Amino acid sequence: MKTGLDVRNIYKNLIFTADHRVYAYYRLREWNNSYITDRQKEANRQRLERVLEQSNVPDFQMLQIYIEDSIDSIQEKGKAYVKGEIQEFSRRLIDSQTEVLKKKYGKNKTDYGHYIGLRIDLPRDLSFKGMVEELQRYFLSFQSSVMYELMGDYFMIPGKEMKEFLMAEQVLYKRLGRKIGLERIDASDYGYIIEHLLGMRGISYGDYQYSMLLKEWKGDYYQRQVDIKRLSSVQMEEKGRELVVDRPEGTCYMAFLALAAMTESLLFPDCEVLFFQKSELSFPVDVSIRAEVVGHKKAVKDLENKKKEFKDQIDNAHKNGEEADDDVYFAVAESDVLKAELKHKRSNMYKVNMLFRVAAESQEELDMRCVELIDYYDAYGMKLIRSFGDSKPFLEEIFPCGSVKRRDYIQPTKADFLSALGFGGTTKLGDDSGIYIGYDVSSGKPVYIRPDLAARKESKGATTNSMSVSFTGATGWGKSMSSNLILVWIGMMGGRVLIIDPKSERSGWVDSFPEIKEQINLINLESDESNRGRLDPYVLLQQKEDSEVAAVNLLCYLTGVKPANKKEFTILQKAVRKISDMEFRGLACVIPVLKEQIGGEIAVDLAESIEAFSKLGIAKLLFSDGRSVRRDMTVDKAINILQVSGLSLPDSSLPEGEYLPEHILSIACMQVIGAFGMEFLSSDKTIFKVLGADESWSIFGGRNSVSLDQKGVRMGRSLNSGIYFSSQGIDDVGDKNIKNNIGMRFAFHMEDSDEIERTLEYFGLDAKDPSLQSVLRNLKSGEALMKDIWGHVGVVQFDMTFREFFEMFDTSTDRQKDQEGGRK
C-alpha cells in the first residue's frame, strides 16, 4: 500500500505538493510552562494567539511530535567540545559515563518537537500582465506534472516561481519569527518527521541525515523524485482501525484518532492538554492540528448554516418521539456563543481537524494506549474517535503539507482555543548536550548544560547571554558538591577554573584524581613569614591600575573610610599613588608615607589604624615592603585552587558593626583575592574561564569595594568568562543589577520563609505561592530548583555518576577529617 505522501519538492524550509500548495515549516522555540504564574501562562498564550491571527495565511498546521535522541549521540557531542591538556583522559571518562547513563536511562531519551507549517499563497495580480503570468505559471506546473507522470524522474519548479515563494517566506518569517521564536527547518527535519510518522524508531534526531538532489538548470529547479520516494519506502497495510508498517527496525502498529466533539468549554489555564499529556500519559503521542482560516463574514454565515443542521437533528429526533444527544444541544449553544464573539471582535474563525497518532510494537499494546488516550481527553470534555478505514487518510493528513481528508470531524473554533492547548510549553531543562549534571526530577530525563553556550551564536532564543551562575541554599544540602561537579568538568573539557576556597575543602583533589594531577594547581597560603605579602595588591596583581584600585579599596575597608569622606579618601588615594611611583612597592609602605610624606593629624590617625591591623597574624599576607616577596602565584592550569589558611570569616548575617578585627582582615584578604580573580577572568580570551567563589559575599560584598562582581558578570561575554557565586542567601549574590545579570541559577534546600520568597522572586516565580514555597522546603539532598539560560525552570537531582567524584567533592565533616588524617 502506498503511503500517500503528497510531496514533490523540498527546498530549504519550503515544501511543495502535487496540487500546487506550498508551505513553510518552522520549529517553535519552546517556552517554560512549569512553576510559572497564571499571568505568565496567559502571556505565552496571547503571544501564540497573536501569531496565528496575524499570519494572514489560508491554512496552517500545528504539529507536536515526539523525537528521539540517543545517549551515545548526546555524549559524542559532549566529547566534541573537549580540548586542552587532559582531553584524552576526559574523553575516556565520558565514554565510561556513557555506559553508566545507558544503563540508567536506556539507549534513547525522548522529547517533543513543536512545528508550525504556514501555507504561502502568492498575491494575485489582477492586471492583464499578471493574469498572463499566472496562466504561464499554471501551464508550467501542468507541464511539470505531465513530465513527471511520463518520465517519473524529476519534478520541475520554475525559477521565477521559486524566487517569489522564497521572498514571500522571507516576509512571513520577518513578521512572525521574532514574536514567538520560530526556527526554519530543513530537508533533514522534514525527512525525520515523515519517517517518524511512518513508524521509524530508535534513530537519533541528532544523527539523522537526509539529503536530496536539487538541480538548477536554465534558472529552473528540478527535484529528483527518487529522493522523495525514499522517504516513504515502507511496507504498509491497513487492518481495521490501525496501520501495520514493516520497517527494517521492526513492525510498528499505528492508530489514528480524531477529535469528534467537545462537550464542554475549556477553561484556561487548566486546559493545556497538549502540555499535560507529556507527563500524564505513560507513552508518547503525536498530535496534528490542521486549521483552515475563515474570514469574519464567511465564518458567521457558516456558523448559521451549522446551527441549522443541528436544529434539523433535534427536530427529526422530536418527530420520532426521541431526544437528541446532549452533544447536539451543546453544539447549538456553542455555535451561538462563537457567533456572538466573532461578531463582537470581528475575528477569524478556524475550521480545525485535530488528529492523534499512537504507535506501539504490538496490537494489544496499541489498543491499551488508545483507551488510555481516549480516557485522558474525555476528562477534558474532548471526545476522540478511532474509526474504521480512516487510518491511511489520517496518515496522509498528518504529514507536513497534507490536507484534510475527512471533513466529518471539523470543529469550528477561535484562535484562543488553539493557543490555550499548551502547544509549545515544555518542562525541558538544560541544553541538548554538554556536561551531564543529573536528571529532571519530574520527568526522569537526563539534564545537560553547556556553561559557555549563553555567549555563543547557538544560544539564539536564550533569555540571557550571561555565563555567570549562582548556587544558593542552606549548608549541607549539596550546594558545594554540585558546583564542584560543574567546575571540574569545565576544567577537564578545556576551560580554565580558579576556585577560591576559604574553608580549605579541596585539599584532597590531587590525590582523588591522579590522572589529572598535573593540571590541578593547589595554592595554600598560610600566615607565616614565607608567605608574607603574597596577597599584597602590589605583589599579587600584574596591572598597575588594578593594584592601585585594590589597594585603595583595601585601605578604605580597613579604616572604615567611604568615598563620601572626602578628606580621608583623598589622603589614602594620594598615599597609594606615591607608593606606585616607588621602586619597591608594597602595602606596608603606606604607613611611613602617611606619617612622613603626607603628614597631618588625619594622615597620622589613618597610618596608626592601618599599622594596628598590619601587626595581626593573618595581616602578614597583605602587607609587604615590596622587596623580598615571592611573586610566583600562577593560575595557568586547568583547575586552580586558592586556599588561605587561618581565615576567620563572619557569618554573612552578622552586622558589620559587630565584626572583630580578624573578621575584617579575613574579608580584606578575600576582596584582594577577588581582584586577583578578576585579573584571571581578563586573561586569554580564547579560553573559557570561570571564577568559582565560595562565600562569594566576602569577596564581592565589601561596601567600599569597586563592583568587581558587576564587572565580571557584565563583561563575561567579551572576556569569555563567568563567575560562579556560591552562598547561603540570595542577597549574598549581589545587588539587583548583579542578580538580573546572572545566567543559570540553582537553589538548594532552605527553610527560612523570607529567604524562600526572595529566591522565588529571583527565579521570576510567584514568591507568595505556597506550593512553590514548599518546593524549596522539600528539596532533598542534591536536589536544586534550576533555571537554565532558556528560562526553563524545574527541579534537578545532581548525579556525580562516579564514586570517585562523590568522594572528591564531599565536603562533609567526616570526609574533611579523613583528608586531614591522611595529610598527617
N, C-alpha and C positions, 0 to 999 in steps of 0.2 A: 504494500500500500504506500502511495506517495504521501509525503509529509504535508504538502500543500503550502510550502514556503514560497511566498509571493514576492520574491526579491529579484531584481535584475541588475542593479548596480549598487556598490558601496564605495563612497569616496569621502575620505575624512570622516566627519560625523553625519554625513548625508546618506540616506538610504532611499533607493528608487524602486518603485513597484512596476509590475507589468501593466497595470491600469493607470499609469502616469501620475501616481501620487508620490509626493516627496516629503520626507520627514527629516528633521534634525533632532538627534538624540543627545541628551546630556545626563551626566551623573550628578545627582544632587548632593551637595556637601551637607552631611547630616548635622543636626544640632542636638545639643544635650536636652534630654527630656526627663532626667532623674533629679530628684531633690530640689526642683525649682518651684517657684510660686505659681499660682493660677494666673497671675498677671503676666508672668514671663511666658507661660504657655500660650496665653491669648495673643501675646505679641508675635510669637512664632506662627501661630495660626493665621493671623491677619497678614503676615508677610507672604505666606504661601497663597492666600486668597487673592491678594493684590496682583501677584504674578499671573495667576490663572485668568483673572479678569482683564489684565492689561496685555495679555499675549496677542490678542486680536488674530487668532488662528481659527480655522473652521472646525478642527477637532484635534484632540491630543490623547496621549496615553500616559498614565502613571503606572510604573512597573516596579514592584518590590519583589526581588528575588534573593534567595539565599546563595551565597557564594562560598566556595571552599578555598582554604589556603593551607598548604602543608607545613607542618612544623619544620621539616627539612628545608623547605624553600625559605621560610622566615629566618631560620638560623643561618643559612648560607648568605642571606642578605646582610645579616649582622657581621659575618666574617669579612664581607667585602669592605666594611668600614674600618677594619683593623689595620693598623700600621705601627711603626715605631720599633724600638729596640727589642721588645719582647713579643713581637707579633706571632712568631712560630708557636710559642707556648700558649698564647691567648687563643689561637685557632684550634689547637688541640683541646684546650679546655672547653671551648664552645662545642666541639664535636662530642665530647663526653656529656656536656649538658644536654645536647640534642637527644641522646639516647634516654636520658632521665626524663625529659619532657614528653617524649613519645609514649613512654610507659604511663605517665601521669595523665596526659590529655588525649592520647590517641595520635594517629599519624596526621590527622587534619583538624583544623578548627574552622567552625562555621560562623559566618557573619552575614549581614544583609547589605545589599546594594539597592539604592533608590534611583530610578531613572525616569526622566520625563522626555517624551517624544512629542515634538510640536510639528504639525503639518504646515508646510510652506506652500502658499499659493502665490504665484507671481501676479502683480497688479495687471488688470486688463486695460489695454489702450484701445479705446473705442473709436479712434480716428481710422480713416481708411488705411493708412500705412500700418497702424497697429493691427488691424484685422487681417491684413495681408500677411504680416509676420506671424500672427497666431496660426493662420492656415498653413503656412510653411512649417511651423513647429509641429503641428499635428501630422502633416504629411511625412516629415522626417521620423517622427515617433512611430507612425504606422509602417513606414519603410523598414525601420529598425526591427519592429516586431515580426514582419514578414521574413526578413533576412534571418532572424533568429529561428523561426519555425522551420525554414527551409534548410538552413545550414547548421543551426544549433551550436555555433561556436562562440561568436562574440555578440554582445548587445551594445548598440551604439547610443551615445547621448551627444547631441550637437554641442560643440564648444561654446557657442553663444548662450545656449540654454543653461549649460553648466555654470558659466560665469554669473548669469543672472541669479541662479539659485544660491551660489556662494555669497554673492553680495547681499541677497535677502537674508541669508542666515547670519551674516556679519551684523546687519542692522538689528536683527532679533536678539542676538547674543549681547550686544552692547546695551540694549534696552532692558534686558531681564537678568543677565548674568550676575551683575553685582548686587542686585536687590535680594537675591536668595542664595547665591553661591552655586553656580552651575559650571560644570567642567565638561568640555567636549569629549566625547568618546571617540574611539577609532575602530578600525576593522577588527582588531583582536578582541575588543569589548563586544562588538556585535557577534563575533564568532562564538565567544564564551557564552553569551546569553542564549543564542539559538541552540547551541549544542547542549547546554544545561537543560533547556526546556524539552529537549529530545532525550533526556534521561542520562546525560553524561554525569558521572560522579567519580570522586577520587582524584580529580585533576585540579591542581592548584591554580587559582586565579592568577597569581603572580607568575607562574611558569607557562601559562597557556599562551601559545603564539598562533596567529592566523594571518597568513599573507595571501595576497591576490595580485594577479597581473592586470594592471590597468594601462592600456596603451593609448598614447595620444598620437593621432595621425591626421595631418592636414587640419589641425585645430579642433578635431572632434575626439571624443573619449570612447574607447572600446573596452568593455569588461569581458574577460574570458569566463564563460558560463560554467566551465568545469570547476572553477573555484567556488561558485555559489552552490553547485550540486554537491560538492564535497562536504559542505556543512550538514546536509540533510541525508547523507548516505547511510541510512539505518533501515533495518527490517522492522516493520511496524504492522500491528494487526489490531483492529477494533473488536473487542469482545464485550457485548452488552453495554455496561456502563463504564468501561475502562479501556485504556490502550495498553497493549503489551509491546514493549520495544526491546529488541535484541541488539545489544551493543557488545563490543569487544570486552568491556569490563563486567558484563553480566546482563541478565534480564531485568528490566525495570517495568514495574506496574504503575500506571498513572491514571488518576481520576481527575475530572474537572467538574467543579460545582459552580453554579451561578446564583447570584443574589436574585431571588424571585419576588421578594416583597419585604417591606419594612413596616412592622405593625405598630411601631411607636417612634416618637421623635427622639433623636439622640441629643443628650444634654452635655455640652462641653463644660468642663474639661474631662469628664469621666467617660467619654465615649471614644477614646483614642484606640480603637480596636486593632488597627494595624500595628501600633506600637506595643500594646499589651499582649498580643498574640505571640510575640517573640519569646516572652518569658512564661506565659500561662499555658501554652501548648507544649507538648512533650516532643514535638517534631517540627521541622521547618515547613513553611507553606509559601508558595509563590502567589502573588496577587497582581492582577491586571485590572486597571480601571480605564476603560476607554470611554471618552466623553465627546459627544457632538455638541458644539456650541450653537445655541438657538438664540437669535436676536429677540429683543424685548417684545415687540409687537407679535411676531410669529409665536413666541412662547406662550403668550396669553391666549392666543387662538387655539393652539394645540392643547392647552390645559382644558379649555372649554369643551373641545371635542372629546378629550379623555374622560371628562366628568360625565358627558352624555352616555358614553359607553358603560361606565359604572352604574349609572342610573337605570339603563336598559337591563343590566343584570339583576338589579334589585326588583324592577317591575316584573320581569319574567319569573323571578322566584316567587313573588307575591301571587301571580296568576296561577301558579302551580300549587298554591297553598303552603309555600315554604318560606323560610327566611334566608336571606343572602348571608354569606360568611361575614364575620366581623371584619375581616381584612378588606372587604369591599367597602363597607361603611367608613372604615378608617381612611381608605384611599380617597373617597369623596371629600372627607373633611380635610385631608392633607392637600388636595388639589385646590380647595377654596383658600386655604391659608397661603399656599405657594403663589396662587394668582394674585392675592391681595398684596403680598410682599413685592412681587415683581412690578405691580402697578405703582406701588409706593416708591420703590427705589429705582425703577426703570432699569433694572439689571438684566443680564442674560440668564437664560435657563440652560441646563446641561442635561442632555439625554445620556444616561450613564449605563453602561454594561459592566458589571463587576464580576470577575471570574477568579476562581481559586484553583490552583494546581497542587495536588498532593501526590507524592511518589513514595513507593515502598519496594522492597525486594521480594515480597510475596503477596498473593491475593488476600490472605487473611489479615496481614498487617495493614494493607491498604484499606480494607473495609473498616477496621477498628479506628484508623486515623480519620476516615471520613465521618464516622459517627461522632468522634470527639470534636471535630471541627464544626459540625452542624450544631452540636450542643453548645459550643462556645459562643457562636454568633446568635443562637436563639436567645441566650441570656440578655442580649442587647436589642432584642426585637427585630433581628435581621434573619429572614428565612432563606436558607440555602437549599438548592435542589440539585440532585445528582441524576440527571435524566439519561434515558436510553438513546443511543445513537448520536449523541451530541459531542462525544469526546473529540473526534477529529475536527469538526468545525470550531470547537472551542480552542483547540491547539492552534489552528490557523489564525484565530482571532488574537490569541495571547502573544504571538510572535511580534517583534518590532515591525512596525508598518503594516500589521494585519488590519482587518476591517471587521465590523460587526457581522456575524454570520447568522445569529439567531436573535431576532428583534422582539421575541416574546418576553424577554427579561429586562427590557429597558426601563429604567427608573428616572422620572423627571425630578431634578433637584437643582440646588443652587451651589454657588462656589463655596459658601460657608460650610456646606455638608462635606464637600471633598477635602477642604482644608482642616476639618475637625477630626479626621480619622486617624491622625497621628502619623501620617506619611512623612518620612524624613527624620522622625525622632529616633534617638539611639541611646543606648546605655554603654556604648563602647568607651573604653578607657585607653589612653596612651596612644602610641604610634603603631604603624604597621610592622615595624621591625626595629632592631637596635639591641638595647640591653634588656634582657628578661629580668623583671623585678619581682614577679609574683603573679597572682591571679585575682580577677574581679570576683568579689565575694558573692554578688547577686547572680552572676551568670556562670561562674566557674571557669571562665576563659582566661588564657594567659595574657598578661599585660607587658608590653614592651615600651621602652622610651628611647628616644634619640636626644640626648642632652643638648646637642648643638643645633637641632633642627629648627628652632624658632627663628634663627637668623639666616636660614637657607632659603633658596628660591622654592624648594619643595613645600615650604610651610604656607603656601598661599591658602588663605581661609582661616589661618590661626587667629586667635583673639589677642595674642601677644607676640612681640618679637624679642622678648627678654629671655636670656639663658640663665638668669638667676632663679634660685629655688629656695623655698623655706620649709623647714621641718620644725613643727611646734607641738607641744604636748607635755604631759607630766613625765617626770623621770621614771624610768623602769618599765616603759611600755614599748620599747623597740625603736625609739627615735634615732639613737646613735648607731645602732646596728644597721638600720635601713639606709641611713645616709652614707655609712661606710661602704655598704654594698655598691652603691652607685658610684661613689668616688673611686673605689679601687678598679671597677670596670672601666671607668673613663681613662684611668692611667694605663690599664692593660690594652686598651684599644687605640692607643696612640696619642691621647691627650696628656696634659701635664697638670698635676694636682699639688697644691700646697695646703696642708691641713694644719690649722692652728689648734694645738691640743693642750689647753691649760691644765687639764687634770692628769696628763701623762697616762692616758688609757690605751695607747697604741704601741707601747714599748715592745710587745712580743710579735709584732707583724713580721719582722725579718725572719724569725725562727719558724713562724707558721707557714711561710711560703718561700722555702729556699730556692725554688725555681726562678723567682724574680727578685731575689735579694739584692742583686746588683743594681736594680732600678728602684729600690726603696732607700731613701736618704733620711735617716733618723738623726735629727739635731736636738740634743738635750742640753739645755743651758741651766747650770746650777750657779747659785750666787756665791762663787768663790773667786779668788784673785785671778785664776786662769781665764775666767770669762768676763773680767772687768771691761765694761764699755762695749760689749758686743751688741747691746740694744741701744747704744748711743746713736741718736739720729744722724750725727755727723759721720759715724763709723758704718752704720748699717745700710744707709741709703746712698745710692750712687749719684743721684742728681742733686746738685747744689740747691736748687729751688725746693725740691722735696725735703731736703734736710732742714732748711730754714723754716718751712711751714710746720713740719713735725716738731721742731724744737720750740717754736713759739707756742704751739698748741699744748705741748707737754708742760712747759713752764707756767702757762696760764692755768692749766688744770691743777698743778701742784700748789700754786699760790692763791687760787680762787679768783684770779683776775678775769674779768669779762671784757670783751671789746668795748662795752659801754663805759668801762672805767678808763677814760681816755689817757690820763696821765700815766697810770701804771702800765697800761697796754703799750703805749708808745715807748716807754723806757725799756720794756722787755724786747720789743722789736728792734730798738736801737742796739741793745746789747748783743742780740743774735747776729745782726749784720756785722758788727765788729768782729765777732768770732769767725764769721765766714771769710773775712779778709786775712785771717791769721794763717801762718804756715802750717801749724799743728792745730787742728780744730777738734774740740771736744766739748761736751755739755758742761763739764766741770769748770771750764774756762769762764762761764757766765758769772760765777761768784766774784772773782777778782775784777772782772770787767765792770760789774755793777758797783763794787766798792771803790775801786781806784780810778777807773777811766770816766765813768759817768758821775758817780758821787751824788751826794744829796740824801736827805732823810728817806725819801721814798725808795730810792735805789738801794740804799743800805738795808732797809727793812726787807725788801724783796730778796736781797742776797742772803740775809740771815735765815729767812724762811726756807729758801732753796737749800742752803747749807745744812739745815737741820734734817731735811729729808735725805740728803746725799750721804749722811752718816749711818742710815738704817741699812740692815743687812742686804736686802734684795736690790737696793739702790746701786750696788756695785755694777749691775748690768747696764744701768742707764748713764752713769757719769764716768767720763774718762777725760784725760788731758790731751788725747789725740796722738800720743807718742807711741808707747809700747802696747799696741792693741791688736788683737787678732782680727783680720779682715777676710776671713775665709768662709763666710757663710754663703753657700751657693745652693740654689734650688733648681738644678738643671736635670734632675732625674724624673722618671715618670710619676713617682709617688714620693712627695717630700713631706716630712712630718716635723713640725717645730714645737718642741716641748720646753716649758720653763718650770723647773722645779722650785717649790717653795712659795708659789703664788698663794695669796690669801684673798680670793675674790669674794665679795659680799653677796648675799642673796640679792637677786635683781629687784626684789620688792622693798629692800631696806632703803629708807630715805637717805639722800646724800649727806644730810646734816649729822647723821649718826655714823658715818664712815670713820674707821680707825685709820691711823697713818699707814699701816700695812695694806689696808684696803685701797687707799688712794694710790700708793706706789704700784700695787698689782694691776690696777686698772690703767695706770700710766704706761706700764710695760706692754699691756695688751693693745693700747692705742698706737704705740710705736710699731708693734708687730703688724697692726692693721695697715699702717702706712707702707711697711715693707711688702705686705700682701698686695697693695695697690700697685707698687712698682713691679711686682711679679706679674700681675694681670696686664700691665702695659708692655710687657716684653714681647718676644717673637709673635707677630700677628698670624703667622702661618700655622701656629699650633693652638688648638683649643685648650684653654686654661681655666681651671676652677680653683677658687679660694674657698676652702672648707672652714667655716668659722664656728667652732664650738663656743658656747657662751657668747654669742655674737653681740649681745648688748654691751659687754665690757669692751669690745673692740671699737664699736661704732657709736656707743651711747653717750660719750662724753659731751657735756653741754657746751664746752668751749672748742670742741674739735671741729675742723672743717668737715664737710659732709663727704667723708671718704666713701661711705656706702652709696650715697647718691651718685657720685662719680662712677663707682664701679658698676652699679646697676644700669645707669643711663648710657654709659659708654661701652657697655658689654658687647653690643653688636659690632661696633667699629673695632674693638680690641680683640674680638673673637674669644670672649671670656665671660665668666659668670661668677657670682658669689652664692655659696650655699649657706644660708643662715640657719643656725640650729639653736633653739632656745625654748624655754618653757612657755613663754607668753607671746601672744601676737604683738603686743606693744613693744616687745624687745626687738622685733624685726626692724623697726624704724617708724618714722612718721608716715603720714598719709601718702605723701609723694613717693616714698620708698615702696610702701606696700602696693600701691597702684601699679608699680612697675616690676613686680615680681612675676615670673612666668609660672612654672609648675608650683603647686602648693600641696603639702602633706600635713595633716593634723592628726595627731595620735590621741589616745585616751586622755580625757580630762574630766574633772568633777566640778570645778568652780563655775557657778552659773553665769557670772559676769564674763568670765573668760570664754565660756561656750558661746555666748551671744556675740562677743567681739569676733570670734573665729568664724561663725556663720556669716556675719556681715562681711568679713574679709573674703570669704568664698563667694560672695554675691548671692547668698541664700537668705531665706526669711529667718531672721535672728530670733523671732518670737514664736516660731513654730515648735510646739512641744515634741512632735515626732522627730524633727531634725535635731533638737537638743538631745533627745535620747540616743540618737545615732552616735554622737560623740561620747556620751556617757557609757555606752555599751560596747565600745570598741575593745576587742581583745588584744592581747599582746601581739605585736607585729602587724596589726591592722591599722589602716590610716584612711581618713577621708582624703581623697585625692581630687585635685582639679588640674587637668592637663592643659597643654597650650592651645587646645581647640575649644576650651571652655566646658568640656565634658566633666561631670562630677560623679563620683562613685566611691565605693569602699574597696580598697586593695589590700590583700594579705601578702605581705612581703615574704619571699621564699628565697632562702640562702642557697638552695639547690645542693650544695656540698657541705658535708660535716666540717671540713677544714675552714670554710668560710664562717660557719656559725661560731666555731671556737676562736677564730681570728678576730671576729668583730664583737664577741661577747664582752660587755663592759660591766657585768655584774660583780658584786663584791667578792664572791668566791673565786671567780676567774682572775680577778686582779691579784688576789692573794697567791694564787698558783703561779702567776707570772713573776711576782716579786720573789717568791721562794725559789723559782728557777734561776733568777738572776743572782741570788745569794750563793 
